[in-house]
Amino acid sequence: MLEAGLMVTKTVLVDKSDIHKAVEALEADFGRGTITEAEARKRVSDSKRAVTSRELWKASGGRAGSPKRGDWQDIRRTVFGITFLIGLAAAAVWVVTIYTGRGSVAPDEYPDPSTSVSVPADEPPG
């Protein structure tokens, strides 16, 4: 049972044929001598336990599977949503700041900037 608001990601599981291809590629590399027996045994075991295509790619050393994450679209949507919310909050703060500043200052509180007040040089200001 899922609660409302949770995103459900449909994970694509790896095919048995892909696992067999990875094991065959690892055995071929071991036969050529490019990997050691211990590494081949570990990678074959990890490949057989892989559930997703990315896990198979990592376990086989890039010989089978896919380097792309299966949930990258959900991650992208989440990042865009967070960026949108931060931008919306920044715009709201800016609008509130502008209108609060305009509403809190009385028009006669500040003198007209076109008229200047000059102080004689021999008298201290004040």
N, C-alpha and C positions, 0 to 999 in steps of 0.2 A: 504494500500500500504506500503510495507516494503522497507527500504533503503538497499543497498548492504552492506554486512559485518555484519549485525545484526544476532545474533543467535535466532532462533525461538524455544521456548520450547513448547512441546505439553503437556499440563497439563491434567492429568487424573482426571475427575470429580468423585465425590463420588456417589454411587448408592443410590436410595431411600430405598432399602432393608437394606443397612448398617445403614442408619439414623434410620429406624424403630427398628433395633436391639439395637442401642445405647439408644434410648428412652425407650425400654422395659427393658434393663439392669438398667437404671437409676431409673425407676419406681419400679423395683424389689428391688433395694438397698434402696430406700426410704421406701418401705413396710417392709423391714427387720429392718429399723431404723439405718442403717450405715451412711446415710447422712440426713441432715436436709431438711425441705420442701423448704426453700429459696434456698439452694444449688441445690436441685433437679430441681426446677423451672428454675434457671439460666442455669444449664447445659443442660436441655432439649431445652431451647430456643437457646442456642449457638449451640447445635448439629443440630437443624433444619436449622440454617443459614450456616452451614459448607458447603464449596464448594469442598475442596480437602480432601483426606483421612487423611492427617496430621492434618488439622484443626478439623476434626471430632474426631480424637484421642485426641487432646488437649481439646476439648470442653467436651467430654464425660468422661474425667478423665482416659483415657487409657482403657475404656471398649469396644470400637469399633474403627475401622480405623487402620491406620498404623503409627508408630512413625518415619518412614523413610521419608525424604524429597523426593518430586517428581523430583526436579531439581538437585539432588546430582551429576549426571553425568556431567552436564554443569559446576557445580562448580569445580569438579575434573579436567575437561579439562582446565578450565581457570587457576587454580593453577599450573598445569603442564606446561602450555604455558608460564606463567610468570616466573616460575623457569627456564625453558629452555632459555628464553631471557636473564635473569640475568646471567646465566652461559655462554652464548655466548658472552655477553658484557664483562664479566670478562676475558674470554680467549682472546678476541680481545685486551683489554687493556694490558694484559700481553705480547702478541706478539709485539704490538707496542712499549711497554717500552723496551723490550729486543733488538729489532732491532734498535731503536733510540739510545740506549746506545752504541751499537757496531758501529754504523755509525758515531757517533759524536766524537769519541775519535781517535786521530791520533796514529799510532803505536809507534812513538818515544816520545810521550808525557809522558808516564810513564816509569820509568827505569825497567830494568829486575829485578824481585824479587830475583833471585839467587845471584846477587851481592849486597853486603851491604855496606853502607857508615857508617864508625864509626867516632865518634867525641871524641877527647881526653878528659879525665875527667877534666883537668884543664882549658879548654877553653869552653866558652858558645857556645851553638849551634847557627848557623846562619851565 
